[in-house]
Amino acid sequence: MSRPPSSSTTPHAPIAPIAPAAVHALAAPVPALVDAALPAYLVPAALKALTDSASYAVHRRLEAEREAEGSAEGAFATEAAAAAKGKGKSAAADAVPGIVEEAVVTRMERIGFMVGGFVAEKLTAARAPIASHLDIIKFICKDLFLHVYGKQIDNLRTNHRGVFVLQSHAFPPLAGLSSFRGAAADLEAARVHLVFPQALVQGALARLGMVATVTAESAQLPQCTFQIRTVKHSSGAASQQPPLSAGVPPTPTRQSLGGA
């Protein structure tokens, strides 16, 4: 005579979840993964697309100025001539690429500023507001850079008077930057590639309520240094985009906080 099966081995009917499957999917979504090398392919394509767009806009505006004024000495042509230091019409035409580059930088800054704000909002949605400027900077060094670039900032320094210096010994966007033209050309290319990360940091700071100016520069690839200077609050300052400038070397700070 066989023994009855124990309760531990008795099969049970599956218990229906209390919440619908759609709610479970929203609470624990499947992560969308991308190749870690994808940004290295997207950034050059984005820069080329922005360059083509800005070049078309600049030349179209220049043609409109010529048609409206009947000559090449319209307001926009005068701006190009001033940039060429009064070397004539041919020099004004040579100054157009510089105006195009400035327009590309402006567009890239706007994109980075917007993306940085959205990423900061996403990462801080389930946590208490960050109170102090130092804690905000530590959030940038650890959470933001780890989320975007898969690597935290290597070193954080401050003078405790509103100036912070963030150092990365191997910044991922610059790690694979190399060309046959030599080190000087690579550093010049790095200046353009740092516009987006610089604006990304500034956008995140603005979304977290910290108004600051951010500069980024690289003296030797793939190293990178970010300098953050706080700005005194003014009415509506947090919602505006502060001026950005890449390639400005940071001033030395007086006290080290150690690694971020």
TORLUMDO-500062 format. One line per 8 residues: number of its first residue (from 1); their letters; for each residue z, x, y of N, C-alpha, C, O. Coordinates in pm, whole numbers, plus 32768, in hexadecimal, padded with zeros to 4 digits. Layout:
N
NUM) A) Z:X:Y:Z:X:Y:Z:X:Y:Z:X:Y ~ ...
! end
This chain:
260
1) MSRPPSSS) 8000:8055:7F89:8000:8000:8000:8000:8059:807C:805A:80AB:8091 ~ 7F9A:8046:80CC:7F8B:809B:8143:7FE5:806C:81B3:8004:7FF5:81C1 ~ 800F:80CE:8203:8066:80B0:8274:8012:807B:82E8:7F9F:80A4:82F9 ~ 804B:8021:8338:8000:7FEE:83AD:7FEC:805E:8413:8042:80B5:8421 ~ 7F80:805A:8458:7F67:80C4:84BD:7FD0:80C1:852B:8000:8058:8555 ~ 7FF1:813A:8557:8054:8143:85C2:8017:8116:8646:7F9D:810D:8655 ~ 8071:80FA:86A6:8043:80C9:8727:7FF7:8135:8773:7FA2:8116:87C7 ~ 8017:81B6:8756:7FD5:8222:879D:7F43:8231:8776:7EF2:8266:87C2
9) TTPHAPIA) 7F20:8202:86FB:7E96:820F:86CE:7E49:818D:86D6:7DD2:8188:86B7 ~ 7E8C:8124:86FE:7E48:80A2:8706:7DED:80A0:877F:7E1B:80B6:87EE ~ 7D6C:8085:876B:7D11:8083:87E0:7D32:800F:883C:7D55:7FA2:8810 ~ 7D27:8029:88BC:7D40:7FC3:8921:7CC0:7FA8:896F:7C6C:8000:8981 ~ 7CB6:7F32:899D:7C43:7F0F:89F1:7C52:7F55:8A78:7CC1:7F60:8AAC ~ 7BE5:7F85:8AB0:7BEE:7FCA:8B33:7C23:7F6D:8B9F:7BFE:7EF8:8BA7 ~ 7C78:7FA4:8BF2:7CB4:7F56:8C5E:7C55:7F55:8CD5:7C29:7FBE:8D05 ~ 7C36:7EE0:8D03:7BDA:7ED3:8D73:7C1D:7F06:8DF2:7C92:7EE7:8E0A
17) PIAPAAVH) 7BD7:7F54:8E43:7C13:7F87:8EBF:7C32:7F15:8F20:7BEA:7EB1:8F26 ~ 7C9E:7F27:8F6B:7CC4:7EC0:8FCC:7C60:7EBB:903F:7C38:7E4F:906B ~ 7C38:7F31:906E:7BD8:7F37:90DD:7B4A:7F40:90A6:7B35:7F7A:903C ~ 7AEB:7F07:90EC:7A5F:7F10:90BE:7A2F:7FA0:90B9:7A66:7FF9:90FA ~ 79C6:7FB5:906B:798F:803D:905D:795C:8074:90E1:7962:80EC:90FB ~ 7929:801A:9135:78F5:8048:91B6:7964:8083:920D:794E:80E3:9256 ~ 79DC:8046:9204:7A4D:8079:9251:7A77:8102:921C:7A97:815C:926A ~ 7A79:8112:9197:7A9A:8194:915D:7A35:81FE:918A:7A5A:8270:91A6
25) ALAAPVPA) 79B6:81D9:9190:794F:8238:91BB:7963:8263:924B:7949:82D6:926F ~ 7992:8207:929F:79AD:822A:932A:7A29:8282:9337:7A2D:82DA:938C ~ 7A8E:8269:92E2:7B0A:82B6:92EA:7AF7:8344:92B6:7B33:83A2:92EA ~ 7AA5:8354:9250:7A8E:83D9:9215:79F8:83ED:9204:79C6:83E6:9193 ~ 79B0:8405:9270:791E:8414:9265:78F7:8493:921B:793F:84F7:921D ~ 7885:848D:91DC:7850:8503:9198:7820:8566:9202:77CE:8543:9257 ~ 7852:85E1:91FF:782B:8641:9269:7796:8662:9261:775E:8673:91F5 ~ 7758:866A:92D6:76CD:8692:92DF:76C7:8729:92F3:76F3:875C:935A
33) LVDAALPA) 7691:876F:9291:7690:8800:9293:7605:8834:92BA:75A0:87FB:9293 ~ 7603:889F:9305:7586:88E0:932B:7590:8974:930A:75FD:89AA:92FA ~ 7520:89B4:9302:751C:8A43:92E5:755B:8A90:9359:7541:8A70:93CD ~ 75AC:8AF3:933A:75EE:8B40:93A3:758A:8B8C:93F9:75A8:8BAD:946C ~ 7515:8BA9:93C3:74AF:8BF3:940F:7459:8B99:9465:7403:8BCA:94AF ~ 746F:8B14:945D:7419:8AB8:94A8:741C:8AD0:953F:73B2:8AD0:957C ~ 7493:8AE4:957F:7491:8AFC:960F:743E:8B74:9638:7402:8B74:96A4 ~ 7438:8BDC:95E3:73E8:8C52:9604:7354:8C30:960C:730A:8C73:9654
41) YLVPAALK) 7329:8BCA:95C3:729E:8BA0:95CA:7287:8B3B:963A:721A:8B37:9674 ~ 72EC:8AEA:9658:72DB:8A81:96BB:72DF:8AB6:974A:7296:8A85:97A0 ~ 7333:8B1A:9764:7344:8B4A:97EE:72C2:8B81:9827:729E:8B5B:9897 ~ 7278:8BD9:97E1:71F8:8C07:981B:7196:8B95:9832:714F:8B94:9897 ~ 7191:8B35:97D4:7136:8AC4:97E7:7160:8A6E:985D:710B:8A3E:98A8 ~ 71E3:8A5C:986F:7213:8A0E:98E1:71F5:8A55:9963:71CD:8A15:99C5 ~ 7208:8AD8:9966:71E9:8B24:99E0:7154:8B1C:9A02:7130:8B10:9A77 ~ 70FF:8B23:999E:706F:8B19:99B8:704A:8A8E:99EA:6FF9:8A80:9A46
49) ALTDSASY) 7085:8A27:99AD:7068:899F:99DA:7096:8988:9A6A:704F:894A:9AB9 ~ 710D:89BA:9A8A:713E:89AB:9B13:70EB:89FD:9B75:70D4:89D3:9BE6 ~ 70BD:8A73:9B4A:7068:8AC5:9BA1:6FE3:8A7F:9BBD:6FB5:8A7D:9C30 ~ 6FA6:8A47:9B56:6F28:89FF:9B6A:6F3B:8987:9BC5:6EE8:896D:9C1D ~ 6FA8:893E:9BB0:6FC2:88C8:9C03:6FDB:88EF:9C94:6FA5:88B1:9CF0 ~ 702E:8955:9CA8:704D:897F:9D31:6FD2:89B9:9D76:6FBE:89A1:9DED ~ 6F80:8A04:9D2D:6F07:8A3D:9D67:6EA7:89D0:9D94:6E6C:89D9:9E00 ~ 6E98:896A:9D43:6E41:88FB:9D68:6E76:88B4:9DE4:6E29:8892:9E3E
57) AVHRRLEA) 6EFA:889D:9DE9:6F35:8859:9E5C:6F28:88AB:9EDB:6F0C:8875:9F46 ~ 6F3A:8930:9ED0:6F31:8987:9F46:6EA2:8989:9F7C:6E8D:8979:9FF4 ~ 6E41:899B:9F24:6DB6:89A1:9F51:6D86:8919:9F86:6D38:8913:9FE5 ~ 6DB5:88AF:9F49:6D8F:882B:9F7B:6DC9:8812:A006:6D86:87DB:A05E ~ 6E47:883D:A01B:6E83:882C:A09F:6E3D:8884:A106:6E2B:885C:A179 ~ 6E17:88FC:A0DC:6DD0:8956:A137:6D48:891C:A160:6D21:8925:A1D4 ~ 6D01:88E3:A100:6C81:88A5:A11F:6C93:882D:A17C:6C42:8817:A1D6 ~ 6CFF:87E0:A166:6D19:876F:A1BF:6D36:879E:A24D:6D0C:875E:A2AD
65) EREAEGSA) 6D7F:880E:A25A:6D9A:8845:A2DE:6D19:8871:A323:6D06:885A:A39A ~ 6CC1:88AE:A2D6:6C43:88DD:A310:6BED:8868:A33F:6BB0:886C:A3AA ~ 6BEA:87FF:A2EC:6B9A:878C:A314:6BD5:8745:A38D:6B8C:8716:A3E4 ~ 6C5C:873E:A391:6C9C:86F7:A400:6C91:8745:A482:6C7F:8709:A4EC ~ 6C9B:87C6:A47C:6C9B:8818:A4F4:6C11:884D:A516:6BFA:887E:A585 ~ 6BB3:8846:A4B8:6B2E:8878:A4D2:6B23:890E:A4CA:6ABC:8947:A4EC ~ 6B8F:894F:A49D:6B8C:89E1:A492:6BF6:8A0A:A42D:6C3C:89B6:A3F4 ~ 6C01:8A8A:A418:6C64:8ABE:A3B9:6CE7:8ADF:A3FC:6D3A:8B27:A3C3
73) EGAFATEA) 6CFE:8AAA:A476:6D77:8ACC:A4BF:6DD7:8A55:A4C9:6E1E:8A47:A52D ~ 6DD8:8A00:A462:6E35:8990:A45F:6EC2:89C2:A448:6EDC:8A3A:A440 ~ 6F1D:8963:A43E:6FAA:8988:A42F:6FC2:89D7:A3AF:700D:8A38:A3AE ~ 6F82:89AB:A342:6F98:89EF:A2C3:6F54:8A78:A2C2:6F89:8AD8:A28C ~ 6EDC:8A7E:A2FE:6E98:8AFF:A305:6EE5:8B60:A35D:6EE6:8BD8:A343 ~ 6F26:8B2D:A3C6:6F78:8B81:A41C:6FEE:8BBA:A3CF:7015:8C2D:A3E3 ~ 7027:8B68:A376:7095:8B99:A322:7067:8C0B:A2C9:70AE:8C6E:A2B8 ~ 6FEF:8BFD:A28F:6FB9:8C67:A23B:6F9C:8CE4:A28D:6FB2:8D54:A25F
81) AAAAKGKG) 6F6A:8CD0:A306:6F4C:8D43:A35B:6FCA:8D8C:A384:6FCC:8E07:A38B ~ 7033:8D41:A3A0:70B2:8D81:A3C3:70E9:8DD2:A34F:7121:8E3E:A362 ~ 70D9:8D9C:A2D6:7108:8DE6:A261:70B8:8E66:A24D:70EA:8EC7:A215 ~ 703A:8E65:A27B:6FE7:8EDC:A26F:6FF6:8F3B:A2E5:6FB0:8FA0:A2EC ~ 7052:8F1C:A342:7073:8F72:A3B4:6FFB:8F87:A410:6FE4:8FF5:A442 ~ 6FB1:8F1C:A424:6F47:8F1E:A489:6ED5:8F7A:A469:6E9F:8FB9:A4C4 ~ 6EAC:8F83:A3EC:6E3E:8FDC:A3C8:6DB7:8F94:A3C2:6D57:8FCA:A38C ~ 6DB0:8F1A:A3FA:6D31:8ED4:A3FF:6D22:8E6E:A393:6D7D:8E55:A343
89) KSAAADAV) 6CAA:8E31:A392:6C92:8DC3:A333:6C93:8DF3:A2A3:6CC5:8DAD:A24B ~ 6C5C:8E68:A289:6C5C:8E9B:A201:6CEA:8EB6:A1CF:6D0B:8E9C:A15B ~ 6D3D:8EE9:A229:6DC9:8F00:A203:6E11:8E7C:A1EE:6E68:8E73:A197 ~ 6DED:8E15:A23C:6E2A:8D92:A228:6E07:8D5B:A1A0:6E5A:8D1C:A15D ~ 6D8A:8D72:A176:6D63:8D46:A0F0:6DAF:8D93:A085:6DD1:8D5B:A01D ~ 6DC9:8E13:A09F:6E15:8E63:A03F:6EA6:8E35:A035:6EE8:8E4C:9FCF ~ 6ED8:8DF4:A09D:6F62:8DC6:A09C:6F75:8D45:A04F:6FE6:8D1E:A031 ~ 6F07:8D02:A02C:6F10:8C83:9FE4:6F57:8C94:9F5D:6FAA:8C40:9F3B
97) PGIVEEAV) 6F3B:8CFD:9F0D:6F85:8D0E:9E8F:701C:8D15:9EA2:7068:8CE3:9E4F ~ 7048:8D53:9F11:70D8:8D56:9F2A:7110:8CCD:9F45:7180:8CAD:9F1B ~ 70C2:8C79:9F8B:70EF:8BF0:9FA5:70F2:8BA1:9F23:714B:8B4F:9F0D ~ 708F:8BBA:9ECC:708D:8B77:9E49:7107:8B9F:9DF7:7146:8B4A:9DB8 ~ 7129:8C20:9DF7:719E:8C4E:9DAB:721F:8C0E:9DDF:7277:8BEA:9D90 ~ 7229:8C01:9E62:729F:8BC1:9E9B:72A9:8B30:9E70:7315:8AFD:9E54 ~ 7235:8AEB:9E6B:7234:8A60:9E3F:725B:8A54:9DAC:72A1:89F6:9D86 ~ 722F:8AB4:9D59:7253:8AB2:9CCB:72E9:8AC4:9CBA:7327:8A7E:9C6A
105) VTRMERIG) 7323:8B21:9D05:73B3:8B38:9CFD:73FF:8ABB:9D26:7462:8A97:9CE6 ~ 73D2:8A79:9D8F:7415:89FF:9DBC:7413:8993:9D51:7477:8950:9D39 ~ 73A1:8983:9D11:7396:891D:9CA8:73EB:893F:9C2F:742C:88E8:9BF6 ~ 73ED:89BE:9C09:7440:89E6:9B98:74D3:89D5:9BB7:7521:89B1:9B5F ~ 74FA:89EE:9C34:7586:89D9:9C5B:75AD:8947:9C4F:761B:8928:9C21 ~ 7557:88EE:9C78:7575:885F:9C6F:7586:8833:9BDF:75E0:87E5:9BBF ~ 752F:8866:9B87:753A:8843:9AF9:75BD:8878:9ABF:7606:882E:9A7C ~ 75DB:88F7:9AD8:7656:8930:9AA3:76D2:88EC:9AD9:7733:88D7:9A90
113) FMVGGFVA) 76D1:88C9:9B59:7743:8885:9B96:775D:87FE:9B53:77CF:87DB:9B37 ~ 76F2:87B4:9B39:7700:8732:9AF9:7730:8740:9A68:778A:86F8:9A3D ~ 76F4:879D:9A1E:771B:87B0:9992:77AC:87DE:9987:77F6:87AE:9932 ~ 77D4:883A:99DD:785E:8869:99DA:78C2:87FA:99F3:792C:87F6:99B4 ~ 78A3:87A1:9A4F:78FC:8730:9A69:7908:86D3:99F2:7975:86A5:99D1 ~ 7898:86B7:99B1:789A:865E:993D:78E6:869C:98C8:7932:8657:9883 ~ 78D2:871E:98B0:7917:8761:9842:79AE:8764:985B:79FD:874A:97FF ~ 79D7:8782:98D6:7A66:8785:98F6:7AA3:86FA:98E5:7B13:86ED:98B4
121) EKLTAARA) 7A5B:8694:990D:7A8F:860C:98FE:7A9E:85E7:986B:7AFF:85A6:9845 ~ 7A3F:8612:9818:7A47:85F5:9789:7ABC:863D:9748:7B02:8602:96F6 ~ 7AD1:86BA:976B:7B3A:8709:972A:7BC6:86E0:9757:7C27:86F8:970F ~ 7BD3:86A3:97CB:7C57:867E:97FF:7C71:85E8:97F8:7CD3:85B7:9831 ~ 7C1A:859E:97B4:7C28:850C:97B3:7CA8:84E0:976F:7CE3:847B:9796 ~ 7CD6:8529:9709:7D4A:84FF:96BB:7DC7:8551:96D9:7E24:8552:9689 ~ 7DCA:8596:9749:7E3F:85E6:976A:7E71:85C3:97F6:7E2A:8586:9846 ~ 7EEA:85EA:980F:7F24:85CF:9894:7EDC:8621:98FE:7EA4:868A:98E0
129) PIASHLDI) 7EDC:85F1:997A:7E9B:863D:99E6:7ED4:86C9:99F2:7F4D:86DE:99E3 ~ 7E7E:8729:9A0E:7EA8:87B3:9A1E:7ED7:87C6:9AAD:7E8D:87AD:9B0C ~ 7F52:87F2:9ABD:7F90:87F1:9B42:7F6D:886B:9B95:7F38:885D:9C03 ~ 7F8A:88E2:9B63:7F7F:895A:9BB6:7EF5:899A:9BAB:7EAD:8985:9B4A ~ 7ED4:89E8:9C11:7E55:8A2F:9C10:7E4E:8A95:9B9E:7DE5:8AA7:9B62 ~ 7EBD:8AD7:9B81:7EBE:8B3A:9B17:7EA3:8AF8:9A90:7E5A:8B30:9A3E ~ 7EDC:8A83:9A77:7EC3:8A3D:99FA:7E31:8A0F:99F1:7DF7:8A0F:9984 ~ 7DF7:89E8:9A61:7D6A:89C2:9A61:7D13:8A3A:9A3D:7CB5:8A2F:99EF
137) IKFICKDL) 7D32:8AAD:9A77:7CE4:8B25:9A59:7CF4:8B4C:99C6:7C93:8B74:9986 ~ 7D6C:8B3F:9990:7D80:8B5C:9902:7D32:8AFB:98AA:7CFE:8B22:9841 ~ 7D28:8A7D:98D6:7CD6:8A1D:988D:7C43:8A49:988E:7BFF:8A3E:9828 ~ 7C14:8A79:98FF:7B8A:8AA9:9908:7B75:8B1F:98A9:7B11:8B24:9861 ~ 7BD3:8B7D:98A9:7BC6:8BF6:9858:7BC7:8BD7:97C2:7B7C:8C14:9776 ~ 7C1B:8B7A:979A:7C2C:8B60:970B:7BD5:8AEC:96DC:7B7B:8AFF:968A ~ 7BEF:8A75:970F:7BAE:89FD:96DA:7B1B:89F4:9702:7AC5:89E0:96AC ~ 7AFF:8A02:9783:7A75:89ED:97B1:7A16:8A55:9776:79AE:8A31:973F
145) FLHVYGKQ) 7A38:8AD4:9781:79DF:8B3C:974F:79D3:8B37:96B7:7968:8B53:9680 ~ 7A3F:8B14:9673:7A38:8B09:95E2:79DF:8A95:95B8:7995:8A9F:9557 ~ 79E6:8A27:9602:7995:89B2:95E2:7901:89CB:95FE:78AC:89A1:95B0 ~ 78E2:8A0D:966B:7856:8A1F:9694:7817:8A98:9652:77A5:8A91:9622 ~ 7860:8B08:964F:7825:8B86:9621:7860:8BBA:959F:7834:8C22:956C ~ 78C3:8B74:9567:78FE:8BA0:94E9:7950:8C1F:94F6:796A:8C61:9492 ~ 797A:8C41:956F:79C4:8CBD:9586:7A19:8CAD:9603:79E8:8C80:966B ~ 7A99:8CD2:95FA:7AF1:8CCA:966C:7ADE:8D42:96C9:7AA5:8DA8:96A3
153) IDNLRTNH) 7B0D:8D32:9742:7B0C:8DA2:97A2:7B6B:8E0E:976F:7BD7:8DF1:973D ~ 7B41:8E8B:977D:7B91:8EFA:9748:7C07:8F1F:97A0:7C6F:8F4A:976C ~ 7BFA:8F0F:9823:7C66:8F3B:987B:7C69:8EE4:98F7:7C02:8EC0:992F ~ 7CE3:8EC4:9923:7CF8:8E76:999C:7D59:8EC0:99F6:7DC4:8EEB:99CA ~ 7D33:8ED0:9A75:7D8A:8F12:9AD7:7D8F:8EBC:9B55:7D33:8E70:9B72 ~ 7DFD:8ECB:9BA0:7E0C:8E81:9C1C:7E67:8ECE:9C7A:7EB9:8F20:9C4F ~ 7E57:8EB3:9CFB:7EB3:8EED:9D5D:7F1C:8E87:9D89:7F6A:8EA2:9DE5 ~ 7F1E:8E12:9D48:7F7C:8DA6:9D65:7F6E:8D73:9DF5:7FCC:8D3A:9E2C
161) RGVFVLQS) 7EFC:8D87:9E2F:7EDF:8D53:9EB5:7E59:8D0B:9EB8:7E14:8D09:9F1E ~ 7E37:8CD1:9E46:7DBF:8C7F:9E41:7D42:8CC7:9E13:7CD5:8C8E:9E1B ~ 7D4D:8D42:9DE1:7CDA:8D8C:9DAF:7CF0:8DA9:9D1A:7D56:8DE0:9CF3 ~ 7C8D:8D82:9CC9:7C94:8D98:9C39:7C16:8DE2:9C0D:7BA8:8DC5:9C3D ~ 7C27:8E42:9BB2:7BB7:8E90:9B7D:7BB4:8E7E:9AE6:7C16:8E9E:9AA2 ~ 7B45:8E4B:9AB2:7B32:8E33:9A24:7ACD:8E97:99F0:7A5F:8EA4:9A26 ~ 7AF2:8EE0:9986:7A9B:8F48:9951:7A77:8F2A:98C0:7ACD:8F08:986F ~ 79F7:8F39:98A1:79C6:8F2C:9818:797E:8FAD:97F4:791F:8FD4:9838
169) HAFPPLAG) 79AA:8FEE:978A:7970:906E:9764:78E9:905E:971E:7898:90BA:971D ~ 78D1:8FE8:96E5:7851:8FCD:96A3:7831:8F3A:96BA:7846:8EE6:9662 ~ 77FD:8F1B:9731:77E0:8E91:9755:7766:8E61:9705:76FB:8E9D:9711 ~ 7772:8DF7:96B5:7705:8DCD:965B:767E:8DB9:969F:761A:8DE5:9666 ~ 7674:8D7A:9716:75EE:8D6B:9752:75AA:8DEF:9774:7530:8DF3:9784 ~ 75F7:8E5B:9780:75BD:8EDD:97A2:75B1:8F3A:972A:757A:8FA7:9734 ~ 75E5:8F0E:96B7:75EB:8F67:9643:7560:8F8F:9613:754A:9002:95ED ~ 7502:8F32:9614:747C:8F51:95E2:7416:8F6A:964E:739E:8F67:9634
177) LSSFRGAA) 7445:8F83:96C7:73E9:8F97:9738:73BB:9028:973C:7409:9083:9756 ~ 733A:903D:9721:7303:90C4:971F:726C:90BB:972F:722E:905A:9702 ~ 7232:911F:976F:71A1:9122:9783:7172:91B3:9782:71C2:9210:9781 ~ 70ED:91C4:9782:70B3:924A:9780:70B3:928A:980A:7091:9300:9817 ~ 70D9:923F:9872:70D1:9273:98FB:7149:92C7:9922:7147:9305:998C ~ 71B0:92CC:98D0:7220:9324:98EC:729D:92DB:9919:729D:9260:9929 ~ 7309:9327:992D:738B:92EE:994C:738D:92A7:99D3:73CD:923F:99E1 ~ 7348:92DF:9A36:7348:92A1:9ABB:7309:9218:9AB8:733B:91BB:9AF7
185) ADLEAARV) 729C:9209:9A70:725B:9186:9A64:72B2:9125:9A17:72B5:90AE:9A35 ~ 72F9:9157:99B2:7352:9100:9965:73C4:90CB:99BB:73E8:9056:99B0 ~ 73FB:911F:9A11:7466:90F2:9A6B:7433:908C:9ACF:747C:902F:9AF2 ~ 73B8:909B:9AFC:737D:903A:9B58:7368:8FB4:9B11:737F:8F4A:9B4C ~ 733D:8FB9:9A93:732F:8F3E:9A45:73B6:8EFE:9A2B:73C2:8E83:9A28 ~ 741C:8F51:9A16:74A3:8F1D:99FE:74D6:8ECF:9A76:7520:8E6D:9A66 ~ 74B0:8EF8:9AEE:74DB:8EB0:9B66:74AD:8E1F:9B64:74F7:8DC6:9B8C ~ 7433:8E08:9B35:73FF:8D80:9B2B:7444:8D34:9AB9:7461:8CBD:9AC7
193) HLVFPQAL) 745D:8D77:9A4A:749B:8D36:99D8:752E:8D14:99F0:7568:8CC4:99A7 ~ 756B:8D4F:9A54:75F7:8D33:9A72:7608:8CBD:9AD1:7679:8C90:9AE9 ~ 759A:8C8A:9B08:75A5:8C1A:9B67:75DF:8B9F:9B21:7637:8B5E:9B58 ~ 75AD:8B80:9AAA:75DE:8B08:9A64:7670:8B15:9A3B:76BD:8AB9:9A57 ~ 769D:8B82:99FA:772C:8B8C:99D8:7786:8B87:9A53:77F2:8B4C:9A50 ~ 7759:8BC4:9ABF:77A8:8BC4:9B39:77BA:8B37:9B70:7828:8B0F:9B95 ~ 774C:8AEA:9B73:7755:8A60:9BA1:77A1:8A0A:9B3D:77E4:89AA:9B64 ~ 7798:8A2B:9ABD:77E3:89E2:9A56:7879:89EC:9A70:78C0:8987:9A6B
201) VQGALARL) 78A8:8A64:9A8D:7937:8A78:9AA9:795F:8A2D:9B28:79C8:89ED:9B2C ~ 790B:8A34:9B8E:792F:89F3:9C0C:7931:895B:9BFD:7986:8918:9C37 ~ 78D3:8924:9BB0:78D4:8895:9B98:794E:8867:9B4B:7986:87FD:9B68 ~ 7979:88B7:9AE9:79F2:8895:9A9E:7A6E:889A:9AF7:7AC4:8842:9AEF ~ 7A76:88FF:9B4C:7AE8:890A:9BA7:7AEC:8893:9C06:7B57:885B:9C1F ~ 7A7A:886D:9C3C:7A76:87FC:9C99:7AA1:877B:9C55:7AE8:872A:9C90 ~ 7A76:8768:9BD8:7A9D:86ED:9B90:7B33:86EA:9B73:7B6E:867F:9B6C ~ 7B6E:875E:9B63:7BFE:8766:9B49:7C50:8767:9BCA:7CCB:8772:9BC4
209) GMVATVTA) 7C0F:875B:9C3D:7C56:8751:9CBC:7C71:87D5:9D00:7CC1:87DA:9D5E ~ 7C2F:883F:9CD3:7C45:88C3:9D10:7BC5:88EB:9D59:7B60:890A:9D1A ~ 7BCA:88EA:9DDD:7B57:890F:9E2E:7B56:89A6:9E3F:7BB7:89E0:9E71 ~ 7AEA:89E6:9E15:7AE4:8A79:9E18:7A53:8AA4:9E1E:79F8:8A59:9DFC ~ 7A3F:8B1F:9E49:79BC:8B5E:9E42:79BC:8BBF:9DCE:7A1F:8C04:9DB4 ~ 794C:8BC4:9D87:7940:8C17:9D0F:78CB:8C77:9D21:785E:8C4F:9D49 ~ 78E3:8CF4:9D02:7878:8D58:9D01:7878:8D9C:9C79:78E0:8DAB:9C3A ~ 7802:8DC5:9C4E:77F4:8E06:9BCB:7798:8E7E:9BDA:7737:8E79:9C25
217) ESAQLPQC) 77B8:8EE9:9B94:7764:8F60:9B99:7778:8FB2:9B1B:77DE:8FAA:9AD7 ~ 7714:9000:9AFF:7719:9059:9A8A:76EE:90E3:9AB6:767F:90F6:9AE7 ~ 7746:9144:9AA5:7726:91CE:9AC5:76E9:9218:9A50:76A3:927C:9A62 ~ 7703:91E5:99D7:76CB:9223:9960:76C5:91B9:98F2:772B:917B:98D3 ~ 7652:91A4:98BA:7642:9140:9851:7687:916F:97D1:7685:91E6:97B2 ~ 76C5:9110:9786:76CE:9080:979F:7750:9056:97E6:777C:8FE4:97D5 ~ 778D:90AF:9832:7809:908D:9877:77ED:902E:98EA:777F:902A:9922 ~ 7853:8FE0:990D:7846:8F80:9979:78CE:8F69:99B9:7934:8F69:9975
225) TFQIRTVK) 78CF:8F56:9A3C:794A:8F3E:9A87:7936:8EC5:9AE0:78D4:8EBB:9B2A ~ 7995:8E68:9AD9:7998:8DF3:9B30:7A0C:8E02:9B92:7A7B:8E22:9B6A ~ 79F1:8DEA:9C0F:7A5C:8DE8:9C73:7A68:8D5B:9CAB:7A04:8D1F:9CD4 ~ 7AE0:8D27:9CAC:7AFC:8C9F:9CDC:7B5A:8CA9:9D53:7BC7:8CE2:9D49 ~ 7B30:8C72:9DC3:7B82:8C6E:9E3C:7B9D:8BDD:9E61:7B40:8B8F:9E74 ~ 7C1B:8BBA:9E6A:7C3E:8B31:9E8E:7C1F:8B16:9F20:7C24:8B70:9F74 ~ 7BFE:8A99:9F3D:7BDC:8A6E:9FC5:7C41:8A04:9FED:7C68:89AF:9F9D ~ 7C6C:8A0A:A06B:7CCA:89A6:A09B:7C8C:891D:A095:7C16:890A:A0B3
233) HSSGAASQ) 7CDF:88BA:A06D:7CAE:8832:A05C:7C8B:87F6:A0E3:7CCF:880B:A148 ~ 7C1F:87AC:A0E1:7BF8:875A:A153:7BCD:86D2:A120:7BBE:86C0:A0A8 ~ 7BBA:8675:A178:7B99:85EC:A151:7B15:85E9:A106:7AAD:8610:A13B ~ 7B1C:85B9:A089:7AA5:85AD:A037:7A6F:8631:A005:79FE:8635:9FD4 ~ 7ABB:869C:A00F:7A87:871E:9FE6:7A71:8726:9F51:7A16:876A:9F23 ~ 7AC5:86E1:9F04:7ABA:86EC:9E73:7A3A:86AF:9E3F:7A0C:86D4:9DD4 ~ 79FD:8651:9E89:7985:8610:9E5A:7907:8656:9E89:7899:862E:9E63 ~ 7915:86BE:9EDB:78A2:8706:9F0C:7891:8788:9EBF:78F0:87BD:9E85
241) QPPLSAGV) 7815:87BA:9EBF:77F9:8836:9E7A:780B:88AB:9ED8:77BE:88B8:9F37 ~ 786D:8900:9EC2:7881:8974:9F18:780E:89D5:9F09:77C4:89CE:9EA7 ~ 77FC:8A30:9F68:778E:8A90:9F5F:77A0:8AEF:9EEB:7810:8B19:9ECB ~ 7730:8B10:9EAB:7731:8B6A:9E39:76E2:8BE6:9E5D:7683:8BDF:9EAB ~ 7709:8C57:9E26:76BD:8CD0:9E3E:76D0:8D2E:9DC8:7740:8D5B:9DAD ~ 7662:8D4B:9D82:766A:8DA5:9D0F:765A:8E34:9D3D:761A:8E51:9DA2 ~ 7695:8E8D:9CF0:7681:8F1A:9D08:76DE:8F56:9D70:76C8:8FC9:9D99 ~ 7744:8F0E:9D9C:77A2:8F46:9DFD:7813:8F88:9DB1:7859:8F43:9D67
249) PPTPTRQS) 7828:9008:9DBE:7890:904D:9D70:791B:901E:9D96:7937:900A:9E0C ~ 7972:900B:9D35:79F9:8FDA:9D50:7A50:9048:9D8C:7A3D:90BE:9D71 ~ 7AB0:901E:9DDC:7B12:907D:9E12:7B80:9094:9DAC:7BA3:9037:9D63 ~ 7BB8:910A:9DA5:7C20:9126:9D43:7C9C:90D1:9D5D:7CC0:90B7:9DD0 ~ 7CDC:90A8:9CF4:7D58:905C:9CFF:7DCE:90BA:9CEB:7DBD:912B:9CBE ~ 7E42:9089:9D0B:7EB7:90E2:9D0E:7F11:90D7:9C94:7F5D:9133:9C76 ~ 7F08:9068:9C4E:7F66:9057:9BDF:7F1B:9021:9B68:7ECA:8FC5:9B76 ~ 7F34:9056:9AF5:7EEF:902B:9A7C:7F44:8FC4:9A33:7FBE:8FD0:9A28
257) LGGA) 7EFD:8F5D:9A02:7F41:8EF8:99B1:7F2E:8F12:991E:7F62:8EC7:98CB ~ 7EE5:8F78:98FB:7EC9:8F91:986F:7E55:8F3E:9841:7E14:8EFC:9892 ~ 7E3B:8F3F:97C3:7DCA:8EF4:978D:7DE0:8E61:979A:7E50:8E2F:9793 ~ 7D6D:8E1B:97AE:7D74:8D8A:97BA:7D85:8D4C:9733:7D8D:8CD2:9727
! end
